[in-house]
Amino acid sequence: MINQIKVLRARHSFTQSELAKAIGVSRQTINAIEKGKFSPSLETAFRLAKVFSCSIEEIFEWEG
């Protein structure tokens, strides 16, 4: 799964730690999602979309 979290995080001037705190996960989770090593839960994806004021589809792209 491809994601735009690092790009969106930079646009919003969030560190990994700040984003993690905002959505209730660890910094390591944000790092793993950004690197494509971990797929977030649907709840986490919705929280990310809310923080970035965009849709889940704007953050994640399935490369099936």
N, C-alpha and C positions, 0 to 999 in steps of 0.2 A: 504494500500500500504506500503510495506517494503522499506526502503531506507538505503543507505550506506553513507549518507552525513556526519554524525559525524565521521565515520572512515576515509573518504577521507579528511575531514577538518583537522583531526589530522595529517595525513600523509603529508599534505601540510603546516602544521603549521599555519593554519588560525584560528583566533577567529571567533565567530559568527558575530561580527561586521565587521571584515575585509572581510569576505565572502559576507555579505550583501551588503557592499559598492561596491565590485567587480562586483556584478550582478544587482545592482540597486533596492534592496528591503530593508526592515527594518530588524533589528536584530531579532525582534519578529517574523517575517515571517520565518526566518531560524530556529528559535527555534520551531515554530509550525510544520514546515515540518519535522524536525528531530524527533519530538515526534509522528508523524503520525496523527496529529490533523488537518492538512491542506494539500491538494494536490495542488502542484504548477501548474501554467499555462504551456502550452507547451513551450512558449517563455522562461519562467524562467527555465524550465528543460533543454532546449538547452543551456542557458547561464551557468548553472551549469556544464553541460558536457564540455563546452568549457574551463571553468576555471580549471577543473580537468583533461582535456585532455583525456577524455574517452567517451564512448557512454552513452546515456540515460539509456539503458538496464543495464549497469554496476552500475548505481546509484539507479534505481528504479526497484522493482519487484512487479508485481500485484499478490495479493493473492486472486484471485477470486474464 
